[in-house]
Amino acid sequence: MSASVREASKSEQAYVWIRKRIGSHEYGPGYRLVLGSIARDLSMSVVPVREAIRRLEAEGLVTFERNVGAHVSLVNESEYAHTMQTLGLVEGAATALSAPLLDGVALDRAAEINERMLKLLEHFDAHRFTQLNQQFHSVLYEPCPNPHILDLVHRGWGRLSGIRDTTFSFVPGRAQHSVEEHSQILELIRADADPLEIELAARNHRWRTLDAFLEARHSNHREEG
């Protein structure tokens, strides 16, 4: 194996390692990413770690400041809104394109995940609910035959996990509606509905979560004022 290939594989390893810690919030917003320390933890040089940091910066998960270094991006309301708006567009398109490729097994899998989400409402765990929510949507968009759209969906989910752990802890009342909308999307796919109808249902589902979050934030600001 050539040196360049080895460095590339180490960069991927560092990328996955750091990204996992950002996603789990072990490295929370504002956490300083010290290249030397990460390199020692991974038993590699700082070169592949620096490459991994650049990838994460391109995805919006990491911010680099001159004379300060790299840190996990801070929670930003406008960034969250832009990410959710974009994810609604690309995930809606991916779901519509995937729909003809989803067989009964896949749809039953999605329905089973949604049922688990429904049961979780009784003793609500926002973090677990969010994990299941991503699993549900993953079943519906992963078969997307357009790799460019699918890449944008993955980037959106990655950026979202870096911005905040879960929206449902902030607006728990949204969870019930989310489960109901999941069922509606599944019904449309099973009925071979028009692709545009499926796309709009998936898009609006994402945007309603954004609307609920923004409304809750603005209500809190009014109360604090």
Stockholm file with secondary structure:
# STOCKHOLM 1.0

chainA/1-225         MSASVREASKSEQAYVWIRKRIGSHEYGPGYRLVLGSIARDLSMSVVPVREAIRRLEAEGLVTFERNVGAHVSLVNESEYAHTMQTLGLVEGAATALSAPLLDGVALDRAAEINERMLKLLEHFDAHRFTQLNQQFHSVLYEPCPNPHILDLVHRGWGRLSGIRDTTFSFVPGRAQHSVEEHSQILELIRADADPLEIELAARNHRWRTLDAFLEARHSNHREEG
#=GR chainA/1-225 SS CCHHHHHHHHHHHHHHHHHHHHHTTSSCTTCEECHHHHHHHHTSCHHHHHHHHHHHHHTTSEEEETTTEEEECCCCHHHHHHHHHHHHHHHHHHHHHHGGGCCHHHHHHHHHHHHHHHHHTTTCCHHHHHHHHHHHHHHHHTTCSCHHHHHHHHHHHHHHHHHCSCSTTTCTTHHHHHHHHHHHHHHHHHTTCCHHHHHHHHHHHHHHHHHHHHHHHHHHHHHHC
#=GC SS_cons         CCHHHHHHHHHHHHHHHHHHHHHTTSSCTTCEECHHHHHHHHTSCHHHHHHHHHHHHHTTSEEEETTTEEEECCCCHHHHHHHHHHHHHHHHHHHHHHGGGCCHHHHHHHHHHHHHHHHHTTTCCHHHHHHHHHHHHHHHHTTCSCHHHHHHHHHHHHHHHHHCSCSTTTCTTHHHHHHHHHHHHHHHHHTTCCHHHHHHHHHHHHHHHHHHHHHHHHHHHHHHC
//
